[in-house]
């Protein structure tokens, strides 16, 4: 989802937050939206404990960035607004899908 959204390919922030950080945001939002409160609480606890070494050691992406962004800026709507605004910086077409046999 992060790399193919709103008709563009790529993520403007991939170099900063890497491959898995947006997934934490998405998983928590999905469980919350589906009313899966036990699962949402479980991943919230796990994700808020996570630390990474990028951009510096001890960074807590979910706790200090994604969760407050989600909570304070419209939940899933914040990413719905992020990608169209970033779209002009990204390729407009997805790479061609490989075909069978060649």
N, C-alpha and C positions, 0 to 999 in steps of 0.2 A: 504494500500500500504506500509506503513512504517513497518508494522509487518510481511509482507510476500513479500519479494523481492528477486529476483535472486536465488530462490531455498532454501532460508533460512527462519527461523522463528524467529521473535524477532527483537528488535532494540537495537543496542549497546548504544544508547544515551538516551533511554527512561527514565532512572533514573534521568537524568539531565534535560531534557526539557519537560518531561511529555507527556500527551496524545494528546494535541491539537496544539502544536507549529509547527510540521512538516506539519500539515494540512494547516496552513496559507501559508507556502512556496508553497505547492502544488496548492492551490486555486489561488494564484497570478500568478504562472507560467502557469496554465491552461488557465486562462482568457487571458493572454498575448499571449500565443501560438495560441489561437483561434481567435486572432484579436479583442477580446471583450474589446476594450480600455476603454470604459466608466466604465464597471464593474471592470477592473483591477485598474483603478484610484480610484474607490470607496473603494475597499478592501485595497488598499495601504494606503489610508488615515486612514481607520479604524484600520488596523493592526499596523501602525506606532504609533498610540496613545495608543495601548494596553500596560499594564504593568502587571507583575506577581510578586508573592512573592517567586519564586524559581529561581535560587538557593538563591537569596536574594531579599528583598523587592525593588520594583521599576525596576526590570529587564525588559528590552524591547527586547524580543527575535527577533521579526521581524525587527525592526528598526536597532538594533545594531549587529545582527548576521546573520539571514537568508537572508534578502534583500541584504546586502553587499556581502555575499557569493554567492548568485544567480547572482547578477550584475557583480561581478568581476571574477568569476571562471567558467563561461561557461553556466550560466542559468541552465536548467534542467540537463545538463550533469554533473554538480557537484554531484548530488545525484546518477546518474548512475555510477559514479566512487566511491562514498562513500560506497555503500552497498557491492559490491564485495570485497573490501578491508577489510571490517569488517566481512565478511562471516565466516572466520575460527573461530571466537569467538562465533558463534551462532549455534543452532541446525540445522542440514542439512535437516530435514524433518518437515513438518507441522504435528500438532497433527491430529489423525484420526478424520474425520468428523462424527458427530453423525448420526445414521441411524434411519429411521422411525420405530416406534414400538419397539424400544429396543436398 
